[in-house]
Amino acid sequence: MTTQTTRRFVGRLSALRVADGLSLAAAPSFALMALVSGVSGGPMDMMCSAMPGALPLSGMTWMYLLMSIFHSGPWLKRALHPEPRRDRDIQATALDRAAAG
């Protein structure tokens, strides 16, 4: 393998790490937005509600909570199937194969 091929492989590996990090960032972000929208309910929430005072949570809060639940898959996967951190091992093996080939 050439150096250019090795660089492409390492670039793809880096892109996968970034995508993995972004997938883990979604659920906490939506949970935080649900908390902020639930705490900072304004007069518009009272005006749009069918029964003012029935539930302290607005429609946006419920939406953010549902989005947080829908995006919790990567966290559940990581919690149920923990894998050891072997990014450096994979990268080193790929570089060794590229040098040998």
Number of C-alpha atoms within 10 A of each C-alpha: 11 9 11 9 11 18 12 11 16 17 12 12 15 14 12 12 13 12 12 12 12 11 15 17 15 18 23 15 15 22 18 14 18 24 15 13 18 18 13 12 15 11 8 9 17 15 10 11 14 9 9 11 10 9 8 12 18 20 14 15 21 14 14 22 19 16 17 20 15 13 19 18 14 17 16 11 11 11 10 9 9 9 9 6 8 9 12 9 10 13 16 13 12 15 18 12 12 15 12 8 8
